[in-house]
């Protein structure tokens, strides 16, 4: 990410580029790819889930389900490039500052591709508010309003 980013430019990021932006690593890196990102506006990405995910071993034996809190974390990780691609926030650390209006609507299981769409609704100083939606096969699994602070 050393190139200059132009305003309104559509960006994509692979796993290695995502790891340049956020400190998360296996087993806690919950975004495989950012398929679209317009700095300051929105991001789309996904996580491919397999039975090899550590959390499926205990949540729940015989009936594996991705924990809701990890779905929220995946949305937050997917949202990071929205603001971290802006020059004034490059190299900062994003931290959850709050979540509101969380709704779990469907189950996420091994073999699913967890698609995410996050839209930035407001940036004020080091605070970014966004609305995130997680899908599997086009069906909404989670929706949440998130607040991320940059440190």
C-alpha positions as CSV (number, residue, x, y, z in Angstrom):
1,X,0.0,0.0,0.0
2,X,2.7,2.4,-0.8
3,X,1.0,3.9,-3.9
4,X,-0.9,7.1,-3.7
5,X,-4.7,6.5,-3.5
6,X,-6.9,8.8,-5.5
7,X,-10.2,10.0,-4.1
8,X,-13.1,7.8,-5.2
9,X,-10.7,5.1,-6.5
10,X,-12.1,1.5,-6.4
11,X,-9.6,-0.6,-4.6
12,X,-9.2,-4.4,-3.9
13,X,-7.0,-6.1,-1.3
14,X,-5.8,-9.7,-0.9
15,X,-5.0,-11.4,2.4
16,X,-1.4,-10.1,2.5
17,X,-2.5,-6.5,1.9
18,X,-5.2,-6.8,4.5
19,X,-2.6,-8.0,7.0
20,X,-0.6,-4.8,6.2
21,X,-3.6,-2.8,7.4
22,X,-4.7,-4.7,10.5
23,X,-2.8,-6.6,13.1
24,X,-5.0,-9.7,13.1
25,X,-3.5,-13.1,12.2
26,X,-4.7,-16.7,12.1
27,X,-6.9,-17.8,13.8
28,X,-8.3,-14.3,14.3
29,X,-8.0,-12.9,10.8
30,X,-11.6,-13.1,9.6
31,X,-11.4,-11.5,6.2
32,X,-9.9,-13.3,3.2
33,X,-10.3,-10.6,0.6
34,X,-11.7,-7.1,0.1
35,X,-13.4,-7.2,-3.3
36,X,-14.3,-3.5,-3.4
37,X,-13.3,-0.5,-1.3
38,X,-13.9,3.2,-2.0
39,X,-12.0,5.1,0.7
40,X,-14.3,6.9,3.1
41,X,-17.4,5.3,1.5
42,X,-17.8,1.5,1.6
43,X,-16.1,-1.9,1.4
44,X,-17.1,-5.3,0.3
45,X,-15.3,-8.5,1.3
46,X,-15.6,-12.1,2.3
47,X,-14.4,-14.9,4.5
48,X,-14.5,-18.5,3.2
49,X,-15.4,-20.8,6.1
50,X,-14.2,-24.4,6.4
51,X,-14.6,-27.0,9.1
52,X,-10.9,-26.3,9.9
53,X,-11.8,-23.0,11.6
54,X,-10.8,-23.3,15.3
55,X,-14.1,-22.0,16.6
56,X,-16.1,-24.7,14.8
57,X,-14.5,-27.3,17.0
58,X,-16.3,-26.2,20.1
59,X,-19.2,-24.1,18.8
60,X,-21.0,-26.5,18.7
61,X,-19.7,-30.1,18.4
62,X,-22.0,-31.9,15.9
63,X,-23.7,-28.7,14.9
64,X,-21.0,-26.1,13.9
65,X,-22.1,-22.5,13.9
66,X,-20.0,-19.4,13.5
67,X,-20.3,-17.4,16.7
68,X,-22.2,-14.1,16.4
69,X,-19.4,-12.2,18.1
70,X,-17.0,-13.4,15.4
71,X,-19.4,-12.3,12.7
72,X,-19.3,-8.9,14.2
73,X,-15.5,-9.0,14.4
74,X,-15.4,-10.0,10.7
75,X,-17.6,-7.0,9.8
76,X,-15.3,-4.7,11.8
77,X,-12.2,-6.1,10.1
78,X,-13.8,-5.7,6.7
79,X,-14.6,-2.1,7.5
80,X,-11.0,-1.1,8.4
81,X,-9.9,-0.3,4.8
82,X,-12.7,2.2,4.4
83,X,-10.9,4.6,6.7
84,X,-7.4,3.3,6.7
85,X,-7.0,4.0,3.0
86,X,-7.5,7.7,3.7
87,X,-4.1,9.5,3.9
88,X,-4.7,11.0,7.4
89,X,-5.4,7.6,8.9
90,X,-2.8,5.4,7.2
91,X,-0.9,3.3,9.7
92,X,-3.4,3.8,12.6
93,X,-4.9,1.0,14.6
94,X,-8.7,0.6,14.4
95,X,-10.5,-0.4,17.6
96,X,-14.1,-1.2,18.2
97,X,-15.8,1.6,20.1
98,X,-19.3,0.4,20.0
99,X,-22.0,-1.6,18.3
100,X,-25.8,-0.9,18.1
101,X,-28.8,-2.4,16.5
102,X,-27.3,-5.9,16.1
103,X,-29.6,-8.5,14.5
104,X,-28.7,-12.1,13.8
105,X,-31.0,-13.4,11.1
106,X,-29.5,-16.7,9.8
107,X,-26.8,-19.2,10.7
108,X,-23.3,-19.2,9.2
109,X,-21.8,-22.7,8.9
110,X,-18.7,-24.5,7.5
111,X,-18.6,-24.4,3.7
112,X,-20.3,-21.0,3.6
113,X,-18.8,-17.9,2.0
114,X,-19.6,-15.1,4.4
115,X,-20.0,-12.0,2.3
116,X,-19.8,-8.6,3.9
117,X,-20.9,-5.1,2.9
118,X,-20.0,-2.1,5.1
119,X,-21.0,1.5,4.4
120,X,-19.4,4.3,6.2
121,X,-22.2,6.6,7.5
122,X,-20.0,9.3,9.3
123,X,-16.4,10.2,9.9
124,X,-15.6,12.7,12.6
125,X,-12.0,13.0,13.6
126,X,-10.7,9.6,14.6
127,X,-14.2,8.1,14.9
128,X,-16.0,6.2,12.0
129,X,-19.6,5.1,12.1
130,X,-20.7,2.4,9.7
131,X,-23.5,0.0,8.9
132,X,-22.5,-3.6,8.2
133,X,-24.4,-6.5,6.7
134,X,-23.2,-10.1,6.5
135,X,-24.7,-12.5,3.9
136,X,-24.5,-16.2,2.9
137,X,-25.9,-17.0,-0.5
138,X,-27.6,-13.7,-0.7
139,X,-29.5,-14.1,2.6
140,X,-28.8,-11.6,5.4
141,X,-27.2,-13.3,8.5
142,X,-26.3,-10.3,10.5
143,X,-26.8,-6.5,10.5
144,X,-25.1,-4.0,12.8
145,X,-24.3,-0.4,13.3
146,X,-20.6,-0.1,14.3
147,X,-18.4,2.6,15.7
148,X,-14.6,2.3,15.2
149,X,-12.0,4.5,16.8
150,X,-8.6,5.1,15.3
151,X,-5.6,5.2,17.7
